[in-house]
Amino acid sequence: MHIEFRHLRTIRAIHQAGGLARAADQLHITQSALSHQIKGLEDQAGVELFVRRSKPLKLSAAGMRLLRLAEKILPEIEALEGEFSGLRDGSVGRLHIAIECHACFEWLFPVLEKFRKTWGDVDVDIRPGLAFDALPALMKEEVDVVVSSDPEDLPGVTFSPLFDYAPVFVASAHHPLAQKKYIDAEDFRGETLITYPVDRARLDIFSELLTPAKVEPAAVRQVELTAVILLLVASNRGVSVLPDWVVREVKYSSDYITRPLTETGVTKRLYAATRTDDLNKPFMADLIRLAGIEAKKLQMA
């Protein structure tokens, strides 16, 4: 017996309509074509599916069994069709994000809060566990967006600029280095440097200043939360380097100061890395637009 989806739709339509004519209209086929379809299905089944000469037309016991199957399967098929339609028009999809910039949690959540209000059918997730292998994960389609300050020339990947920021030195207002106008690599010798729990290669202070100058601080203390880093700095338990917008956004206390790194300062740019083909998806384009709006707010704060 070969049952097709159209057979299940026919059984359901006849049951709902109570007659062949109304069911044929509902299915957008002729009554004659519907009658032939029913006969062919009954020939396959070897049983009658309808009680003949009943008004309205009623299903037999075998027909009711087929109806129960239709009512179980067709809603799932229709839901799948709706999902595929949403994928085609870009209203649904998956947005799994990996973050190489640890501080960006502070900035990203307001963006995602606005995003979900428009794109409620997009599955959003943050994958911090993939942070150190984020770009390979992007190319393998394990994640869909990577927030990074380290662009690379990768086939099929586009780095969309989000905003520029300056890594700044942060210390207690009572720290001796607070008297300086700017901070050089040598100033970190003998200091306890408080950082996020991120590999050194991903930290601006090492990649932009200490590693090129071959300077090693006296100790490195890793702390998860920005507010705790600032609490320790304000208590003169160490010094740190944070993005300027993070310090402005958190605004923990007035017991610490910020200074530029080097006399000319250091500027970095944050990017959203995506697969190039995905930029055509409306929700992806909107995410980058919303990120840009939020970035301007941070820069104006």
Backbone as CSV, one residue per row, in Angstrom:
resi,resn,N_x,N_y,N_z,CA_x,CA_y,CA_z,C_x,C_y,C_z
1,MET,0.848,-1.199,0.000,0.000,0.000,0.000,0.885,1.251,0.000
2,HIS,0.632,2.131,-0.960,1.453,3.333,-1.115,0.597,4.558,-0.778
3,ILE,0.806,5.097,0.429,0.038,6.262,0.879,0.873,7.513,0.680
4,GLU,0.291,8.520,0.035,0.959,9.790,-0.189,0.325,10.862,0.698
5,PHE,1.028,11.977,0.841,0.500,13.076,1.659,-0.834,13.570,1.108
6,ARG,-0.995,13.537,-0.234,-2.256,14.012,-0.819,-3.416,13.121,-0.405
7,HIS,-3.153,11.820,-0.192,-4.216,10.931,0.279,-4.660,11.327,1.685
8,LEU,-3.684,11.643,2.535,-4.021,12.041,3.905,-4.779,13.365,3.907
9,ARG,-4.375,14.286,3.038,-5.093,15.562,2.956,-6.519,15.350,2.443
10,THR,-6.696,14.398,1.527,-8.033,14.098,0.997,-8.951,13.562,2.083
11,ILE,-8.467,12.594,2.857,-9.270,12.013,3.936,-9.672,13.094,4.939
12,ARG,-8.737,13.941,5.291,-9.033,14.998,6.259,-10.033,15.990,5.692
13,ALA,-9.863,16.375,4.429,-10.765,17.357,3.823,-12.186,16.826,3.728
14,ILE,-12.344,15.566,3.317,-13.700,14.985,3.205,-14.357,14.899,4.569
15,HIS,-13.583,14.525,5.570,-14.140,14.443,6.932,-14.575,15.826,7.414
16,GLN,-13.763,16.838,7.149,-14.088,18.186,7.608,-15.244,18.797,6.824
17,ALA,-15.277,18.517,5.511,-16.302,19.124,4.644,-17.614,18.365,4.659
18,GLY,-17.574,17.040,4.910,-18.796,16.241,4.953,-19.367,15.916,3.578
19,GLY,-18.600,16.112,2.518,-19.087,15.806,1.169,-17.986,15.988,0.148
20,LEU,-18.128,15.320,-1.009,-17.082,15.367,-2.028,-16.956,16.742,-2.674
21,ALA,-18.099,17.379,-2.940,-18.056,18.657,-3.659,-17.312,19.717,-2.855
22,ARG,-17.673,19.832,-1.579,-17.016,20.845,-0.744,-15.543,20.488,-0.512
23,ALA,-15.251,19.186,-0.371,-13.865,18.772,-0.185,-13.037,19.067,-1.435
24,ALA,-13.623,18.839,-2.627,-12.911,19.118,-3.871,-12.584,20.602,-3.975
25,ASP,-13.530,21.456,-3.583,-13.280,22.899,-3.595,-12.135,23.255,-2.636
26,GLN,-12.155,22.629,-1.472,-11.142,22.908,-0.462,-9.750,22.490,-0.943
27,LEU,-9.711,21.395,-1.712,-8.437,20.875,-2.203,-8.044,21.453,-3.563
28,HIS,-8.936,22.258,-4.143,-8.693,22.897,-5.446,-8.508,21.864,-6.555
29,ILE,-9.332,20.817,-6.541,-9.356,19.824,-7.619,-10.823,19.577,-7.990
30,THR,-11.049,18.903,-9.116,-12.434,18.615,-9.519,-12.990,17.465,-8.687
31,GLN,-14.335,17.404,-8.634,-14.964,16.313,-7.881,-14.657,14.966,-8.524
32,SER,-14.565,14.954,-9.860,-14.254,13.722,-10.563,-12.853,13.220,-10.205
33,ALA,-11.886,14.139,-10.161,-10.515,13.759,-9.803,-10.449,13.252,-8.367
34,LEU,-11.256,13.860,-7.503,-11.284,13.426,-6.107,-11.865,12.023,-5.982
35,SER,-12.925,11.733,-6.747,-13.544,10.402,-6.725,-12.563,9.336,-7.206
36,HIS,-11.815,9.646,-8.253,-10.824,8.695,-8.760,-9.713,8.457,-7.733
37,GLN,-9.341,9.511,-7.042,-8.291,9.369,-6.026,-8.759,8.453,-4.896
38,ILE,-10.023,8.632,-4.475,-10.570,7.796,-3.405,-10.636,6.338,-3.840
39,LYS,-11.113,6.106,-5.072,-11.203,4.735,-5.572,-9.836,4.072,-5.628
40,GLY,-8.827,4.822,-6.107,-7.482,4.266,-6.184,-6.928,3.923,-4.813
41,LEU,-7.229,4.767,-3.820,-6.761,4.521,-2.461,-7.454,3.301,-1.862
42,GLU,-8.769,3.183,-2.100,-9.507,2.013,-1.594,-9.037,0.727,-2.274
43,ASP,-8.693,0.816,-3.542,-8.181,-0.360,-4.243,-6.858,-0.806,-3.619
44,GLN,-6.037,0.137,-3.264,-4.763,-0.198,-2.616,-4.989,-0.824,-1.248
45,ALA,-5.910,-0.219,-0.487,-6.143,-0.690,0.876,-6.904,-2.008,0.903
46,GLY,-7.733,-2.230,-0.103,-8.542,-3.440,-0.132,-9.740,-3.358,0.784
47,VAL,-10.063,-2.166,1.273,-11.231,-1.957,2.147,-11.898,-0.650,1.751
48,GLU,-13.163,-0.501,2.129,-13.865,0.756,1.890,-13.501,1.746,2.990
49,LEU,-13.263,2.947,2.576,-12.870,3.994,3.524,-14.037,4.895,3.907
50,PHE,-15.171,4.763,3.173,-16.337,5.603,3.442,-17.587,4.747,3.521
51,VAL,-18.528,5.226,4.316,-19.841,4.576,4.376,-20.664,5.139,3.221
52,ARG,-20.916,4.302,2.223,-21.618,4.752,1.027,-23.072,5.132,1.341
53,ARG,-23.567,6.092,0.556,-24.945,6.573,0.638,-25.279,7.187,2.005
54,SER,-24.260,7.664,2.702,-24.516,8.384,3.955,-24.413,9.880,3.693
55,LYS,-25.298,10.650,4.334,-25.279,12.103,4.190,-25.314,12.724,5.586
56,PRO,-24.324,13.520,5.934,-23.116,13.789,5.156,-22.258,12.535,5.035
57,LEU,-21.325,12.570,4.092,-20.456,11.427,3.832,-19.621,11.137,5.076
58,LYS,-19.646,9.867,5.510,-18.941,9.487,6.733,-17.824,8.503,6.432
59,LEU,-16.815,8.542,7.263,-15.717,7.601,7.150,-16.089,6.264,7.779
60,SER,-15.617,5.198,7.167,-15.768,3.870,7.761,-14.756,3.723,8.890
61,ALA,-14.765,2.574,9.552,-13.790,2.323,10.617,-12.366,2.396,10.071
62,ALA,-12.165,1.831,8.863,-10.842,1.897,8.237,-10.493,3.338,7.871
63,GLY,-11.501,4.086,7.396,-11.270,5.482,7.058,-10.903,6.311,8.276
64,MET,-11.534,6.008,9.435,-11.213,6.718,10.664,-9.775,6.440,11.102
65,ARG,-9.349,5.214,10.851,-7.951,4.885,11.192,-6.991,5.722,10.348
66,LEU,-7.320,5.874,9.076,-6.485,6.678,8.194,-6.560,8.154,8.576
67,LEU,-7.729,8.592,9.027,-7.885,9.982,9.463,-6.997,10.279,10.668
68,ARG,-6.938,9.340,11.622,-6.089,9.546,12.798,-4.622,9.681,12.387
69,LEU,-4.227,8.908,11.379,-2.866,9.029,10.871,-2.650,10.413,10.241
70,ALA,-3.644,10.875,9.464,-3.550,12.187,8.823,-3.434,13.303,9.855
71,GLU,-4.237,13.201,10.921,-4.236,14.243,11.950,-2.945,14.246,12.753
72,LYS,-2.243,13.130,12.745,-0.960,13.047,13.443,0.179,13.566,12.578
73,ILE,0.173,13.212,11.300,1.312,13.507,10.423,1.220,14.884,9.772
74,LEU,0.012,15.245,9.277,-0.093,16.473,8.483,0.307,17.742,9.246
75,PRO,-0.061,17.900,10.536,0.395,19.108,11.234,1.925,19.220,11.288
76,GLU,2.620,18.087,11.416,4.076,18.119,11.438,4.629,18.508,10.067
77,ILE,4.011,17.984,9.014,4.445,18.332,7.659,4.202,19.815,7.388
78,GLU,3.046,20.323,7.812,2.719,21.729,7.591,3.648,22.643,8.379
79,ALA,4.006,22.206,9.597,4.949,22.998,10.385,6.316,23.038,9.711
80,LEU,6.722,21.894,9.156,8.001,21.834,8.446,7.976,22.706,7.200
81,GLU,6.858,22.697,6.475,6.733,23.552,5.296,6.847,25.025,5.686
82,GLY,6.205,25.371,6.826,6.294,26.748,7.303,7.706,27.135,7.687
83,GLU,8.418,26.176,8.296,9.808,26.438,8.673,10.680,26.640,7.442
84,PHE,10.496,25.781,6.432,11.274,25.917,5.203,10.948,27.228,4.493
85,SER,9.685,27.629,4.542,9.298,28.901,3.937,9.991,30.060,4.642
86,GLY,10.057,29.963,5.984,10.741,30.995,6.744,12.223,31.048,6.440
87,LEU,12.829,29.866,6.231,14.243,29.840,5.867,14.478,30.505,4.520
88,ARG,13.537,30.274,3.582,13.696,30.870,2.256,13.580,32.387,2.297
89,ASP,12.623,32.896,3.095,12.455,34.355,3.111,13.284,35.028,4.201
90,GLY,14.062,34.224,4.968,14.986,34.800,5.934,14.366,35.243,7.231
91,SER,13.169,34.769,7.565,12.532,35.171,8.819,12.847,34.226,9.969
92,VAL,13.343,33.029,9.666,13.753,32.091,10.707,15.156,31.591,10.378
93,GLY,15.793,30.994,11.360,17.128,30.463,11.134,17.847,30.276,12.451
94,ARG,19.155,30.176,12.366,20.000,29.946,13.541,21.045,31.031,13.624
95,LEU,21.264,31.540,14.835,22.281,32.566,15.058,23.073,32.174,16.305
96,HIS,24.082,31.352,16.118,24.947,30.941,17.217,26.221,31.780,17.154
97,ILE,26.539,32.418,18.270,27.588,33.430,18.311,28.744,32.965,19.190
98,ALA,29.958,33.074,18.681,31.164,32.838,19.470,31.854,34.177,19.702
99,ILE,32.349,34.382,20.908,32.929,35.675,21.272,34.396,35.498,21.634
100,GLU,35.281,36.127,20.858,36.696,36.142,21.204,37.015,37.324,22.114
101,CYS,36.186,38.331,22.078,36.350,39.522,22.922,35.562,39.298,24.209
102,HIS,36.272,38.962,25.302,35.586,38.595,26.543,34.718,39.737,27.070
103,ALA,35.202,40.967,26.965,34.455,42.114,27.481,33.177,42.370,26.708
104,CYS,33.043,41.756,25.523,31.912,42.065,24.652,30.578,41.532,25.160
105,PHE,30.608,40.694,26.189,29.339,40.287,26.788,28.571,41.518,27.259
106,GLU,29.300,42.510,27.783,28.662,43.724,28.293,27.932,44.473,27.171
107,TRP,28.483,44.420,25.974,27.936,45.166,24.839,26.914,44.357,24.048
108,LEU,27.104,43.034,23.998,26.295,42.205,23.113,24.865,42.001,23.611
109,PHE,24.669,41.880,24.908,23.341,41.551,25.414,22.272,42.588,25.058
110,PRO,22.555,43.892,25.144,21.543,44.863,24.686,21.209,44.711,23.202
111,VAL,22.210,44.344,22.393,21.967,44.116,20.965,21.020,42.942,20.766
112,LEU,21.270,41.832,21.472,20.437,40.636,21.322,19.026,40.859,21.864
113,GLU,18.893,41.705,22.880,17.561,41.998,23.417,16.705,42.703,22.362
114,LYS,17.287,43.636,21.639,16.556,44.298,20.546,16.316,43.323,19.395
115,PHE,17.296,42.481,19.106,17.201,41.546,17.983,16.042,40.568,18.176
116,ARG,15.885,40.026,19.376,14.861,38.987,19.589,13.443,39.527,19.431
117,LYS,13.252,40.826,19.647,11.914,41.405,19.521,11.439,41.417,18.077
118,THR,12.361,41.477,17.132,12.016,41.465,15.708,12.117,40.076,15.113
119,TRP,13.078,39.290,15.610,13.371,37.980,14.998,13.152,36.871,16.019
120,GLY,11.935,36.772,16.498,11.609,35.792,17.534,11.749,34.349,17.085
121,ASP,11.718,34.095,15.773,11.827,32.721,15.269,13.260,32.324,14.939
122,VAL,14.207,33.193,15.230,15.618,32.856,15.019,16.182,32.291,16.324
123,ASP,16.798,31.123,16.235,17.377,30.459,17.405,18.716,31.116,17.734
124,VAL,18.756,31.867,18.846,19.952,32.607,19.241,20.644,31.884,20.398
125,ASP,21.953,31.741,20.284,22.729,31.113,21.346,24.130,31.716,21.339
126,ILE,24.752,31.751,22.509,26.127,32.227,22.629,26.993,31.032,23.002
127,ARG,28.097,30.859,22.283,28.947,29.685,22.468,30.325,30.110,22.964
128,PRO,30.447,30.519,24.233,31.757,30.974,24.719,32.791,29.861,24.756
129,GLY,32.367,28.610,24.862,33.300,27.495,24.914,34.108,27.320,23.654
130,LEU,33.667,27.913,22.540,34.376,27.789,21.272,35.279,28.989,20.991
131,ALA,35.432,29.857,21.997,36.075,31.146,21.734,37.469,31.013,21.130
132,PHE,38.270,30.032,21.575,39.644,29.966,21.104,39.766,29.309,19.731
133,ASP,38.738,28.617,19.291,38.723,28.023,17.951,37.510,28.528,17.191
134,ALA,37.169,29.790,17.399,35.910,30.316,16.886,35.878,30.387,15.364
135,LEU,36.944,30.862,14.754,36.932,31.018,13.296,36.897,29.670,12.564
136,PRO,37.667,28.666,12.990,37.481,27.347,12.386,36.068,26.819,12.571
137,ALA,35.461,27.092,13.750,34.082,26.663,13.992,33.113,27.368,13.052
138,LEU,33.395,28.645,12.737,32.564,29.387,11.789,32.632,28.753,10.405
139,MET,33.809,28.399,9.963,33.972,27.818,8.635,33.356,26.426,8.542
140,LYS,33.285,25.725,9.688,32.661,24.398,9.714,31.165,24.478,9.996
141,GLU,30.617,25.717,10.070,29.192,25.967,10.297,28.728,25.483,11.667
142,GLU,29.651,25.454,12.632,29.270,25.136,14.004,28.753,26.379,14.717
143,VAL,29.201,27.543,14.299,28.662,28.822,14.771,28.417,29.692,13.542
144,ASP,27.701,30.804,13.744,27.287,31.642,12.613,27.889,33.043,12.638
145,VAL,28.300,33.497,13.811,28.925,34.815,13.948,30.068,34.689,14.951
146,VAL,31.173,35.339,14.644,32.286,35.422,15.593,32.581,36.899,15.835
147,VAL,32.525,37.315,17.090,32.876,38.687,17.455,34.362,38.689,17.793
148,SER,35.143,39.434,17.010,36.598,39.353,17.118,37.242,40.691,16.782
149,SER,38.414,40.905,17.361,39.202,42.095,17.001,40.427,41.714,16.172
150,ASP,40.459,40.465,15.726,41.610,39.970,14.970,41.169,39.402,13.624
151,PRO,40.953,40.274,12.614,40.498,39.789,11.304,41.567,38.956,10.606
152,GLU,41.127,37.972,9.857,42.027,37.119,9.083,41.499,37.005,7.660
153,ASP,42.373,36.689,6.736,41.983,36.498,5.341,41.591,35.040,5.158
154,LEU,40.295,34.769,5.262,39.789,33.398,5.196,38.809,33.267,4.037
155,PRO,38.886,32.193,3.264,37.958,32.022,2.136,36.520,31.858,2.617
156,GLY,35.605,32.613,2.004,34.191,32.491,2.338,33.784,33.156,3.630
157,VAL,34.677,33.961,4.228,34.373,34.644,5.495,34.528,36.146,5.296
158,THR,33.546,36.910,5.790,33.591,38.372,5.722,33.653,38.948,7.127
159,PHE,34.562,39.895,7.353,34.673,40.599,8.628,34.008,41.967,8.473
160,SER,32.853,42.133,9.090,32.128,43.410,9.012,32.536,44.290,10.190
161,PRO,33.063,45.499,9.942,33.476,46.371,11.050,32.287,46.759,11.924
162,LEU,32.498,46.748,13.229,31.459,47.158,14.168,31.788,48.523,14.771
163,PHE,32.922,48.615,15.463,33.328,49.914,16.004,34.792,49.867,16.430
164,ASP,35.379,51.056,16.557,36.753,51.188,17.032,36.742,51.461,18.535
165,TYR,37.795,51.007,19.203,37.908,51.270,20.634,39.387,51.414,20.983
166,ALA,39.630,51.958,22.169,41.005,52.138,22.637,41.205,51.326,23.910
167,PRO,42.141,50.377,23.921,42.501,49.727,25.187,43.185,50.760,26.083
168,VAL,42.726,50.882,27.320,43.284,51.895,28.222,43.789,51.241,29.512
169,PHE,44.794,51.864,30.087,45.360,51.438,31.367,44.403,51.876,32.474
170,VAL,44.146,50.979,33.435,43.267,51.294,34.562,44.015,50.985,35.851
171,ALA,44.040,51.940,36.753,44.734,51.749,38.028,44.019,52.542,39.109
172,SER,44.340,52.221,40.358,43.806,52.989,41.483,44.230,54.446,41.362
173,ALA,43.365,55.329,41.807,43.706,56.756,41.794,44.903,57.052,42.681
174,HIS,45.248,56.110,43.592,46.376,56.305,44.516,47.632,55.564,44.054
175,HIS,47.572,54.935,42.897,48.725,54.199,42.378,49.759,55.196,41.848
176,PRO,51.059,54.908,42.045,52.100,55.829,41.540,51.979,56.134,40.055
177,LEU,51.538,55.150,39.242,51.427,55.378,37.799,50.278,56.316,37.445
178,ALA,49.411,56.614,38.403,48.313,57.549,38.146,48.828,58.957,37.855
179,GLN,50.084,59.202,38.218,50.659,60.524,37.974,51.133,60.698,36.535
180,LYS,51.220,59.604,35.771,51.728,59.680,34.408,50.616,60.046,33.424
181,LYS,50.999,60.691,32.308,50.020,61.054,31.287,49.687,59.876,30.373
182,TYR,50.634,58.984,30.198,50.407,57.788,29.398,51.292,56.674,29.942
183,ILE,51.003,55.440,29.538,51.680,54.266,30.093,52.413,53.526,28.986
184,ASP,53.677,53.202,29.239,54.478,52.424,28.306,54.616,50.986,28.796
185,ALA,55.158,50.133,27.936,55.323,48.726,28.291,56.176,48.564,29.547
186,GLU,57.240,49.330,29.682,58.135,49.192,30.826,57.433,49.453,32.157
187,ASP,56.348,50.215,32.128,55.638,50.537,33.370,54.975,49.308,33.995
188,PHE,54.818,48.247,33.215,54.143,47.053,33.734,55.091,46.115,34.485
189,ARG,56.420,46.367,34.384,57.347,45.524,35.136,57.096,45.711,36.638
190,GLY,57.006,44.616,37.355,56.777,44.682,38.793,55.329,44.833,39.193
191,GLU,54.409,44.940,38.207,52.996,45.125,38.515,52.233,43.793,38.448
192,THR,51.166,43.705,39.227,50.209,42.605,39.096,49.171,43.029,38.056
193,LEU,49.117,42.304,36.957,48.209,42.633,35.865,46.951,41.778,35.978
194,ILE,45.807,42.425,36.084,44.527,41.727,36.214,43.873,41.670,34.835
195,THR,43.579,40.468,34.365,43.016,40.298,33.024,41.798,39.384,33.075
196,TYR,41.099,39.326,31.950,40.056,38.315,31.776,40.719,36.943,31.605
197,PRO,39.989,35.864,31.871,40.551,34.519,31.695,40.589,34.108,30.224
198,VAL,41.448,34.775,29.476,41.567,34.579,28.031,43.035,34.347,27.705
199,ASP,43.295,33.557,26.679,44.661,33.326,26.238,45.356,34.648,25.935
200,ARG,46.628,34.738,26.254,47.377,35.989,26.075,47.303,36.534,24.650
201,ALA,47.285,35.638,23.699,47.256,36.083,22.300,45.986,36.866,21.984
202,ARG,44.935,36.700,22.800,43.664,37.400,22.568,43.524,38.654,23.436
203,LEU,44.516,38.970,24.232,44.444,40.139,25.108,45.223,41.289,24.486
204,ASP,44.581,42.446,24.347,45.213,43.599,23.703,46.519,44.005,24.376
205,ILE,46.560,43.952,25.709,47.744,44.416,26.409,48.975,43.600,26.019
206,PHE,48.800,42.305,25.780,49.935,41.480,25.374,50.212,41.612,23.880
207,SER,49.151,41.492,23.062,49.371,41.504,21.605,49.870,42.855,21.103
208,GLU,49.397,43.949,21.717,49.736,45.284,21.220,50.940,45.924,21.916
209,LEU,51.255,45.468,23.145,52.270,46.206,23.896,53.331,45.310,24.528
210,LEU,52.951,44.421,25.429,53.938,43.695,26.229,54.734,42.675,25.431
211,THR,54.049,41.873,24.622,54.767,40.841,23.864,55.763,41.437,22.870
212,PRO,55.388,42.447,22.070,56.391,43.058,21.173,57.564,43.666,21.930
213,ALA,57.306,44.204,23.145,58.378,44.845,23.925,59.127,43.842,24.797
214,LYS,58.682,42.581,24.814,59.287,41.518,25.629,59.315,41.899,27.106
215,VAL,58.179,42.429,27.550,58.018,42.821,28.957,57.060,41.851,29.624
216,GLU,57.433,41.406,30.818,56.594,40.485,31.580,56.216,41.142,32.914
217,PRO,54.914,41.233,33.236,54.535,41.773,34.547,54.965,40.827,35.674
218,ALA,54.951,41.326,36.900,55.363,40.497,38.033,54.417,39.316,38.224
219,ALA,53.128,39.536,37.968,52.124,38.471,38.119,50.936,38.793,37.241
220,VAL,50.222,37.742,36.843,48.986,37.903,36.074,47.862,37.228,36.850
221,ARG,46.830,37.974,37.138,45.675,37.445,37.877,44.465,37.485,36.954
222,GLN,43.816,36.354,36.768,42.679,36.276,35.857,41.366,36.372,36.631
223,VAL,40.475,37.240,36.144,39.178,37.484,36.796,38.095,37.486,35.734
224,GLU,36.971,36.860,36.015,35.903,36.682,35.029,35.112,37.961,34.764
225,LEU,34.752,38.708,35.813,33.795,39.808,35.684,34.484,41.172,35.659
226,THR,33.993,42.045,34.787,34.543,43.389,34.680,34.415,44.148,35.992
227,ALA,33.248,44.045,36.633,33.025,44.774,37.889,34.019,44.345,38.965
228,VAL,34.367,43.069,38.990,35.329,42.577,39.981,36.735,43.084,39.654
229,ILE,37.078,43.115,38.361,38.376,43.680,37.962,38.493,45.113,38.460
230,LEU,37.451,45.906,38.241,37.490,47.305,38.664,37.506,47.433,40.185
231,LEU,36.843,46.526,40.882,36.867,46.528,42.349,38.291,46.292,42.856
232,LEU,38.988,45.315,42.252,40.355,45.012,42.658,41.296,46.159,42.319
233,VAL,41.104,46.756,41.145,41.941,47.885,40.745,41.735,49.060,41.692
234,ALA,40.479,49.373,42.001,40.188,50.491,42.902,40.776,50.261,44.289
235,SER,40.911,48.973,44.674,41.494,48.620,45.974,43.013,48.530,45.919
236,ASN,43.598,48.885,44.766,45.049,48.875,44.559,45.647,47.476,44.690
237,ARG,44.872,46.468,44.217,45.364,45.084,44.223,46.052,44.716,42.907
238,GLY,46.119,45.644,41.997,46.732,45.392,40.706,46.278,46.432,39.709
239,VAL,46.761,46.312,38.480,46.373,47.215,37.406,45.753,46.384,36.284
240,SER,45.090,47.034,35.350,44.452,46.303,34.262,44.475,47.136,32.993
241,VAL,44.132,46.489,31.893,43.917,47.175,30.621,42.585,46.699,30.078
242,LEU,41.665,47.634,29.856,40.315,47.320,29.412,39.948,48.223,28.238
243,PRO,38.999,47.795,27.402,38.496,48.705,26.358,37.891,49.956,26.984
244,ASP,38.139,51.106,26.360,37.644,52.370,26.937,36.135,52.352,27.126
245,TRP,35.399,51.732,26.191,33.943,51.740,26.299,33.464,50.883,27.473
246,VAL,34.223,49.847,27.821,33.842,49.007,28.956,33.928,49.807,30.245
247,VAL,35.011,50.564,30.409,35.185,51.360,31.623,34.082,52.405,31.738
248,ARG,33.738,53.036,30.612,32.662,54.038,30.630,31.318,53.401,30.942
249,GLU,31.083,52.199,30.412,29.784,51.550,30.555,29.542,51.046,31.965
250,VAL,30.557,50.440,32.571,30.367,49.835,33.895,30.269,50.901,34.971
251,LYS,31.139,51.904,34.931,31.078,53.030,35.878,30.971,52.547,37.322
252,TYR,31.939,51.733,37.729,31.873,51.117,39.053,32.059,52.132,40.179
253,SER,33.130,52.939,40.100,33.390,53.919,41.161,34.301,55.000,40.592
254,SER,34.664,55.944,41.434,35.567,57.024,41.010,36.956,56.835,41.596
255,ASP,37.243,55.640,42.149,38.513,55.399,42.829,39.598,54.873,41.901
256,TYR,39.368,54.909,40.595,40.403,54.486,39.660,40.499,55.495,38.527
257,ILE,41.644,55.462,37.852,41.899,56.381,36.728,42.171,55.561,35.469
258,THR,42.050,56.198,34.323,42.432,55.564,33.060,43.477,56.438,32.382
259,ARG,44.390,55.770,31.692,45.422,56.472,30.932,45.600,55.758,29.591
260,PRO,45.962,56.506,28.535,46.222,55.861,27.240,47.468,54.985,27.300
261,LEU,47.511,53.980,26.446,48.702,53.156,26.275,49.596,53.820,25.239
262,THR,50.788,54.150,25.603,51.793,54.849,24.796,51.380,56.306,24.570
263,GLU,52.313,57.084,24.122,52.076,58.517,23.935,51.037,58.783,22.858
264,THR,51.009,57.940,21.827,50.060,58.134,20.717,48.751,57.366,20.907
265,GLY,48.705,56.490,21.905,47.502,55.700,22.122,47.444,54.481,21.210
266,VAL,46.601,53.553,21.544,46.398,52.329,20.758,44.923,52.262,20.366
267,THR,44.659,51.970,19.109,43.287,51.844,18.628,43.076,50.456,18.023
268,LYS,41.986,49.827,18.386,41.626,48.511,17.853,40.225,48.594,17.245
269,ARG,39.903,47.644,16.384,38.580,47.601,15.751,37.930,46.245,16.024
270,LEU,36.654,46.293,16.342,35.895,45.064,16.591,35.105,44.714,15.338
271,TYR,35.063,43.414,15.022,34.399,42.933,13.804,33.382,41.843,14.143
272,ALA,32.414,41.702,13.246,31.534,40.531,13.245,31.921,39.690,12.040
273,ALA,32.496,38.530,12.296,32.887,37.624,11.214,31.721,36.679,10.917
274,THR,31.340,36.592,9.649,30.252,35.714,9.220,30.653,35.013,7.928
275,ARG,29.957,33.917,7.642,30.138,33.335,6.305,29.552,34.316,5.288
276,THR,30.284,34.564,4.235,29.891,35.586,3.263,28.489,35.330,2.718
277,ASP,28.157,34.089,2.436,26.829,33.760,1.892,25.709,34.124,2.865
278,ASP,25.997,34.113,4.169,24.962,34.384,5.167,24.604,35.855,5.260
279,LEU,25.429,36.728,4.681,25.128,38.158,4.752,23.853,38.505,3.992
280,ASN,23.398,37.596,3.104,22.155,37.832,2.372,20.921,37.553,3.224
281,LYS,21.104,36.912,4.372,19.963,36.621,5.236,19.513,37.916,5.926
282,PRO,18.234,38.240,5.856,17.779,39.508,6.452,18.098,39.630,7.935
283,PHE,17.957,38.533,8.697,18.196,38.659,10.135,19.677,38.893,10.437
284,MET,20.574,38.370,9.581,22.000,38.598,9.796,22.350,40.059,9.528
285,ALA,21.800,40.595,8.446,22.035,42.006,8.138,21.497,42.907,9.244
286,ASP,20.355,42.533,9.814,19.758,43.345,10.873,20.578,43.269,12.154
287,LEU,21.151,42.097,12.448,22.010,41.982,13.626,23.186,42.941,13.526
288,ILE,23.835,42.990,12.369,24.989,43.876,12.194,24.554,45.341,12.269
289,ARG,23.350,45.638,11.741,22.824,47.012,11.835,22.600,47.403,13.292
290,LEU,21.960,46.523,14.065,21.694,46.801,15.477,22.992,46.929,16.268
291,ALA,23.974,46.106,15.912,25.268,46.182,16.584,25.918,47.536,16.341
292,GLY,25.789,48.039,15.125,26.349,49.348,14.812,25.678,50.464,15.593
293,ILE,24.358,50.374,15.750,23.620,51.386,16.518,24.068,51.381,17.973
294,GLU,24.179,50.184,18.552,24.599,50.073,19.948,26.025,50.561,20.118
295,ALA,26.866,50.299,19.126,28.258,50.746,19.188,28.352,52.266,19.238
296,LYS,27.527,52.949,18.451,27.542,54.419,18.458,27.145,54.961,19.822
297,LYS,26.196,54.276,20.473,25.788,54.703,21.827,26.959,54.587,22.790
298,LEU,27.734,53.497,22.667,28.879,53.311,23.556,29.930,54.394,23.326
299,GLN,30.165,54.724,22.074,31.192,55.694,21.756,30.798,57.112,22.178
300,MET,29.486,57.362,22.256,28.999,58.692,22.653,28.837,58.821,24.151
301,ALA,28.898,57.686,24.861,28.658,57.720,26.332,29.772,58.495,27.045
